[in-house]
Amino acid sequence: MKNTIIVTGGAGFVGSNLIQSLLKKSKYKIISIDDYSSGSIKNHIKNKNVKYIKCNTS
């Protein structure tokens, strides 16, 4: 997974804005891990370099 960034909470407000910023500043692939307790699918960024995974990190 070289050149990959993992963002926890990527389906929330802060996480989705972080993903947008990372996409503008890099060519890395981004994996978002979120349990959707406060995040939402409506915050997903539609981009081929972003993958969303629903899971709990605790």
N, CA and C of each residue as an Amber inpcrd file, in Angstrom:
protein
   174
   0.8260000  -1.1910000   0.0000000   0.0000000   0.0000000   0.0000000
   0.8700000   1.2540000   0.0000000   1.8430000   1.2770000  -0.8320000
   2.7040000   2.4450000  -0.9300000   1.8980000   3.6160000  -1.4770000
   2.1810000   4.7870000  -0.9700000   1.4860000   6.0070000  -1.3870000
  -0.0050000   5.9620000  -1.0810000  -0.3350000   5.4700000   0.1040000
  -1.7250000   5.4020000   0.5490000  -1.8450000   6.1160000   1.8860000
  -2.9170000   6.8870000   2.0300000  -3.2000000   7.5910000   3.2850000
  -4.4700000   6.9840000   3.8740000  -4.4430000   6.6790000   5.1630000
  -5.6290000   6.1800000   5.8550000  -6.1920000   7.3100000   6.7030000
  -7.4820000   7.5730000   6.5320000  -8.1710000   8.6130000   7.3040000
  -9.2430000   7.9320000   8.1350000  -9.1660000   8.0790000   9.4510000
 -10.2370000   7.5540000  10.2960000 -11.2940000   8.6430000  10.4420000
 -12.5540000   8.2290000  10.3520000 -13.6440000   9.2040000  10.4300000
 -13.8450000   9.9800000   9.1390000 -13.5130000   9.3700000   8.0190000
 -13.5870000  10.0530000   6.7290000 -14.9850000  10.3560000   6.2220000
 -16.0110000   9.7970000   6.8610000 -17.3880000  10.0730000   6.4390000
 -18.0200000  11.1980000   7.2480000 -17.2590000  11.7920000   8.1410000
 -17.7510000  12.9300000   8.9230000 -17.3880000  14.2440000   8.2600000
 -17.7810000  15.3370000   8.8870000 -17.5290000  16.6610000   8.3240000
 -16.0360000  16.9580000   8.2140000 -15.3120000  16.7860000   9.3000000
 -13.8770000  17.0870000   9.3100000 -13.1210000  16.1240000   8.4010000
 -13.4320000  14.8290000   8.5210000 -12.7450000  13.8280000   7.7160000
 -12.9530000  14.0030000   6.2210000 -14.1710000  14.3270000   5.8140000
 -14.4400000  14.5100000   4.3850000 -13.7320000  15.7480000   3.8450000
 -13.6410000  16.7910000   4.6560000 -12.8920000  17.9850000   4.2320000
 -11.3980000  17.7100000   4.1700000 -10.9030000  16.8920000   5.0860000
  -9.4970000  16.4930000   5.0450000  -9.2120000  15.7050000   3.7670000
 -10.1020000  14.7860000   3.4150000  -9.9290000  13.9980000   2.1920000
  -9.9120000  14.9070000   0.9670000 -10.8200000  15.8770000   0.8990000
 -10.8350000  16.8190000  -0.2290000  -9.5140000  17.5670000  -0.3350000
  -8.9890000  18.0140000   0.7860000  -7.7290000  18.7350000   0.8000000
  -6.5690000  17.8330000   0.3650000  -6.5420000  16.6120000   0.8580000
  -5.4820000  15.6740000   0.4750000  -5.5220000  15.3590000  -1.0160000
  -6.7150000  15.2400000  -1.5750000  -6.8410000  14.9610000  -3.0140000
  -6.2910000  16.1130000  -3.8490000  -6.4920000  17.3340000  -3.3860000
  -6.0000000  18.5030000  -4.1130000  -4.4830000  18.6170000  -4.0580000
  -3.8810000  18.1470000  -2.9440000  -2.4540000  18.3520000  -2.7220000
  -1.5860000  17.1430000  -3.0080000  -2.1840000  15.9940000  -3.3370000
  -1.3770000  14.8000000  -3.5500000  -2.0270000  13.8820000  -4.5820000
  -1.2760000  12.8950000  -4.9970000  -1.7750000  11.8710000  -5.9240000
  -1.9830000  10.5450000  -5.1990000  -1.9300000  10.5720000  -3.8570000
  -2.0370000   9.3490000  -3.0710000  -3.4410000   8.7530000  -3.1370000
  -3.5200000   7.4610000  -2.9090000  -4.8050000   6.8000000  -2.7250000
  -5.1920000   7.0060000  -1.2650000  -6.4850000   7.1370000  -0.9960000
  -6.9710000   7.4000000   0.3530000  -7.9720000   6.3220000   0.7410000
  -7.7770000   5.7710000   1.9310000  -8.7180000   4.8120000   2.4910000
  -9.3480000   5.4670000   3.7130000 -10.6670000   5.5380000   3.7180000
 -11.4070000   6.0960000   4.8460000 -11.9960000   4.9510000   5.6550000
 -11.7220000   4.9680000   6.9590000 -12.2990000   3.9890000   7.8700000
 -13.2370000   4.7340000   8.8030000 -14.5020000   4.3090000   8.8390000
 -15.4880000   5.0150000   9.6620000 -16.5370000   4.0140000  10.1330000
 -17.0340000   4.1950000  11.3490000 -18.1120000   3.3250000  11.8400000
 -19.4930000   3.9460000  11.6090000 -19.5370000   5.1320000  11.0540000
 -20.7630000   5.8520000  10.6910000 -21.6620000   6.1350000  11.8910000
 -21.0630000   6.2380000  13.0940000 -21.8690000   6.5950000  14.2580000
 -22.2810000   8.0640000  14.1970000 -21.4280000   8.9050000  13.5930000
 -21.8090000  10.3050000  13.3930000 -21.5610000  10.7510000  11.9530000
 -20.8240000   9.9570000  11.1810000 -20.5800000  10.2680000   9.7730000
 -21.7540000   9.8240000   8.9090000 -21.6970000  10.1670000   7.6290000
 -22.8020000   9.8560000   6.7250000 -22.2850000   9.5830000   5.3180000
 -22.9860000   8.7230000   4.6120000 -22.6330000   8.4230000   3.2200000
 -22.7260000   9.6770000   2.3630000 -23.5750000  10.6220000   2.7380000
 -23.7110000  11.8520000   1.9420000 -22.4200000  12.6730000   1.9300000
 -21.5110000  12.3950000   2.8700000 -20.2320000  13.1070000   2.9150000
 -19.1410000  12.4350000   2.0690000 -19.4550000  11.3080000   1.4520000
 -18.4580000  10.6210000   0.6370000 -18.0080000  11.5040000  -0.5260000
 -16.7190000  11.4420000  -0.8110000 -16.1430000  12.1470000  -1.9470000
 -16.0800000  11.1530000  -3.0940000 -16.6950000  11.4840000  -4.1980000
 -16.6900000  10.5930000  -5.3540000 -15.3910000  10.8070000  -6.1370000
 -14.4600000   9.8860000  -5.9330000 -13.1670000   9.9680000  -6.5900000
 -12.5940000   8.5610000  -6.6550000 -11.9630000   8.2300000  -7.7770000
 -11.4290000   6.8770000  -7.9580000 -10.3010000   6.5540000  -6.9840000
  -9.7000000   7.5760000  -6.3790000  -8.5970000   7.3640000  -5.4440000
  -9.0430000   7.2530000  -3.9870000 -10.3620000   7.2480000  -3.7380000
 -10.8750000   7.1640000  -2.3750000 -11.7060000   5.8970000  -2.2250000
 -11.4160000   5.1490000  -1.1670000 -12.1810000   3.9460000  -0.8490000
 -12.6950000   4.0790000   0.5790000 -13.9730000   3.7490000   0.8090000
 -14.5800000   3.8380000   2.1210000 -14.8010000   2.4340000   2.6860000
 -14.4180000   2.2560000   3.9460000 -14.5890000   0.9960000   4.6350000
 -15.3460000   1.2640000   5.9200000 -16.4430000   0.5050000   6.1230000
 -17.2140000   0.6560000   7.3570000 -16.6750000  -0.3290000   8.3810000
 -16.0910000   0.1830000   9.4450000 -15.6390000  -0.6670000  10.5530000
 -15.3320000   0.2050000  11.7590000 -15.1690000  -0.4460000  12.8910000
 -14.8480000   0.2230000  14.1390000 -13.3940000  -0.0640000  14.4590000
 -12.6180000   0.9510000  14.7910000 -11.1850000   0.7790000  15.0320000
 -10.8630000   0.4390000  16.4890000 -11.8600000   0.4160000  17.3510000
 -11.5570000   0.1230000  18.7700000 -11.6080000  -1.3530000  19.0660000
